[in-house]
Amino acid sequence: LLRSMYKPPQDQRADARPEVGKPGSDPDLLRRQLLDEAGVDYALMLPRTVRNYLDPELDADMHRASNDWMAATWLSRHNPHGRYRGTIRVSVLDPQRAAAEIEHWAGAPNLVAVQVGNAAPAAYGSRFFDPIWAAAARHGLPVVMHFDNVGLPPIAGPVGYVQQYMEYHAAGHPMAYCAHLVSLVCSGAFERFPDLRFVFVEGGFAWLGSLVWRLDKLWAQLRHEVPELKLKPSEYVFRNTRFSSQPLEDIGRGNQLVNLFELMEADR
């Protein structure tokens, strides 16, 4: 929401610029425009902490500083109405420190989730990340994954690296989300942590129905390869994951969106 106010050439809102400061920097103006006038009860803020993939200690320190700042400003001093919520930002480069960060903030006012980026040393089903998921599940905090455009290494897929920003934005987001979702399901992460809730933000979801169908079909034939799974892959997806409705793939043709919702069992 903040980004749409000032990032060219996207929807710049001249009325979002306060008398002093940058768009999005005035808490009262932000509340009035994005909550009161839009009829929104609460805003979950997802800080875009600058990442440092070459230095895990620095990366973790920057996330701690981001959490300290959010807790001291937007979630307390600028939040007298209690409608701003935040996330515990953690570095996935050091899962032990990430788990400690969750323990440090768990139960703090207005911090309601754990936030990770899409770029990681491995797909999120790897047991390397288990300390993070265990801590989040233990405290009943959903894990929110938001695409991280800052400091990313090149996006690679089965056919090599993307060459242009348009490729990166069109294919990188759904490819990364698909990879992490399949890994979490097939590795048994949701079996190891049945209370873990994983939320995929801004990665779309039109691809989910066909992916779930493919996983179930393969599981019926290859379940000996994934002995940890006690349920069909689709059951873990419907039980343990959620997807944000923005960006909503604009089908634009009658009942196609309804059919898409039915295919992915959106009512669940």
RASULUR-V81297 format. One record per backbone hydrogen bond with DSSP energy under -0.5 kcal/mol. NH is the residue of the N-H (numbers start at 0). CO is the residue of the C=O. If there is no record, write none. Layout:
nh->NH co->CO
nh->NH co->CO
This chain:
nh->4 co->0
nh->4 co->1
nh->5 co->1
nh->5 co->2
nh->6 co->2
nh->7 co->5
nh->9 co->6
nh->11 co->9
nh->12 co->4
nh->13 co->11
nh->15 co->12
nh->16 co->13
nh->17 co->15
nh->23 co->15
nh->24 co->21
nh->26 co->24
nh->29 co->25
nh->30 co->26
nh->31 co->27
nh->32 co->28
nh->33 co->29
nh->34 co->29
nh->34 co->30
nh->35 co->30
nh->36 co->31
nh->38 co->34
nh->38 co->35
nh->39 co->34
nh->42 co->82
nh->44 co->42
nh->44 co->84
nh->46 co->44
nh->48 co->46
nh->54 co->51
nh->58 co->54
nh->59 co->55
nh->60 co->56
nh->61 co->57
nh->62 co->58
nh->63 co->59
nh->64 co->60
nh->65 co->61
nh->66 co->62
nh->67 co->63
nh->68 co->64
nh->69 co->65
nh->70 co->66
nh->71 co->67
nh->72 co->68
nh->74 co->69
nh->75 co->72
nh->77 co->72
nh->78 co->75
nh->81 co->78
nh->84 co->42
nh->85 co->109
nh->86 co->44
nh->87 co->112
nh->88 co->86
nh->89 co->114
nh->91 co->89
nh->93 co->90
nh->97 co->93
nh->98 co->94
nh->99 co->95
nh->100 co->96
nh->101 co->97
nh->102 co->98
nh->103 co->99
nh->104 co->100
nh->105 co->101
nh->107 co->104
nh->110 co->107
nh->111 co->85
nh->111 co->109
nh->112 co->85
nh->113 co->141
nh->114 co->87
nh->115 co->143
nh->125 co->122
nh->128 co->125
nh->129 co->126
nh->131 co->128
nh->132 co->128
nh->133 co->129
nh->134 co->130
nh->135 co->131
nh->136 co->132
nh->137 co->133
nh->138 co->134
nh->139 co->136
nh->140 co->135
nh->141 co->111
nh->141 co->139
nh->142 co->196
nh->143 co->113
nh->143 co->141
nh->144 co->142
nh->144 co->198
nh->145 co->115
nh->145 co->143
nh->146 co->200
nh->148 co->146
nh->150 co->148
nh->151 co->148
nh->156 co->159
nh->159 co->156
nh->161 co->154
nh->167 co->163
nh->168 co->164
nh->169 co->165
nh->170 co->166
nh->171 co->166
nh->171 co->167
nh->172 co->167
nh->174 co->170
nh->175 co->171
nh->176 co->172
nh->177 co->173
nh->178 co->174
nh->179 co->175
nh->180 co->176
nh->181 co->177
nh->182 co->178
nh->183 co->179
nh->184 co->180
nh->185 co->181
nh->186 co->182
nh->187 co->184
nh->188 co->183
nh->189 co->183
nh->190 co->187
nh->191 co->187
nh->192 co->188
nh->193 co->190
nh->195 co->192
nh->197 co->239
nh->198 co->142
nh->199 co->197
nh->199 co->241
nh->200 co->144
nh->200 co->198
nh->201 co->245
nh->207 co->204
nh->210 co->206
nh->211 co->207
nh->212 co->208
nh->213 co->209
nh->214 co->210
nh->215 co->211
nh->216 co->212
nh->217 co->213
nh->218 co->214
nh->219 co->215
nh->220 co->216
nh->220 co->217
nh->221 co->217
nh->222 co->218
nh->224 co->221
nh->225 co->222
nh->228 co->225
nh->229 co->227
nh->234 co->231
nh->235 co->231
nh->236 co->232
nh->237 co->233
nh->238 co->234
nh->239 co->235
nh->240 co->236
nh->241 co->197
nh->243 co->199
nh->248 co->246
nh->250 co->248
nh->255 co->252
nh->256 co->253
nh->258 co->254
nh->259 co->255
nh->260 co->256
nh->261 co->257
nh->262 co->258
nh->263 co->259
nh->264 co->261
nh->265 co->260
nh->267 co->264
